[in-house]
Amino acid sequence: MNWKKVMVTAMIGLGVVGVLAGCGEEKKEAPAAQLPTKVVVGLDDNFPPMGFRDEAGQLTGFDIELAKEIGKRTGIEMEFKPIDWASKEAELASKRVDLLWNGLTITPARKEKIAFTEPYMQNDQIVVVLDSREDIRDLDALTGKVVATQEGGTGVDALEKMPDLQKSFKELKLYGVYTDALLDLEIGRVDAVLVDGVVGRYYMTKKPGVFRELPSVLATEEYGVGMRKEDTALQDALNKAIEDVKKDGTGEQISQKWFGVNVMK
């Protein structure tokens, strides 16, 4: 037997097997994450003009229209679900909702728990009083007064950074929704309401001569859409669609309808 020839043949065979094995081990790219066909959007349905019910009981508002437009562009059906806004992070974590989209302020504390899109608009924390209250013209005049704001809102966060101001109040009264606080302001149960500027200014346009904004802004913040941190594909898709809406003028059209100016950041 020609052992030399056998050894060469065996080595060639092993080489072929090695090449084939190597081909078999070639890594395949992971498939791209699939977008959901439908998401449940959690919102506060008493937060005009961002999200609220019209006279017919239908959900409407700036964020509602913006979310529907983004849904068209991403191919995702948006189902809107009113929730207890003070428990919004728990609603998201439990997967009862998939997005938080209703004037949600981006804060460091919230970013520890949930992910956000890029900001799409800015908001101020303002103080609203009755226009007839000549005794309240600035923040100093709130000493000894009953001030209202929304529980779980960023107005509470703003006050935590201004402890001397909060201590000067007779009482800080917390409400489930801003609309109830503003109603109590109108009938004299509270002296002032610390409120998101988009809400307070909207109410002032609806009831001219009734409310007035104090000159000092307590904080300026940014709104974004909240979601679970693992939903990165959804986050990317929303970011792209929001950017497109800003660029092509659709966002400005929606803004003009609800605010009379372009609020898209």
Buried (B, 14 or more C-beta within 10 A) or exposed (E): EEEEEEEEEEEEEEEEEEEEEEEEEEEEEEEEEEBBEEBBBBBBBBBBBBBBBEEEEEBBBBBBBBBBBBBEBBEBEBEBBBBEBBEBBEBBEEEEBBBBBBBBBBBEEBEEEBBBBBBBBBBBBBBBBBBEBEEBEEBEBBEEBBBBBBBBBBBBBBBEEEEEBBEBBEEBBBBBBBBBBBBBBBEEEBBBBBBBBBBBBBBBEEEEEBBBBBEEEBBEBBBBBBBBEEBEEBBEBBBBBBBBBBEEEBBBBBBEEBBEEBBBB
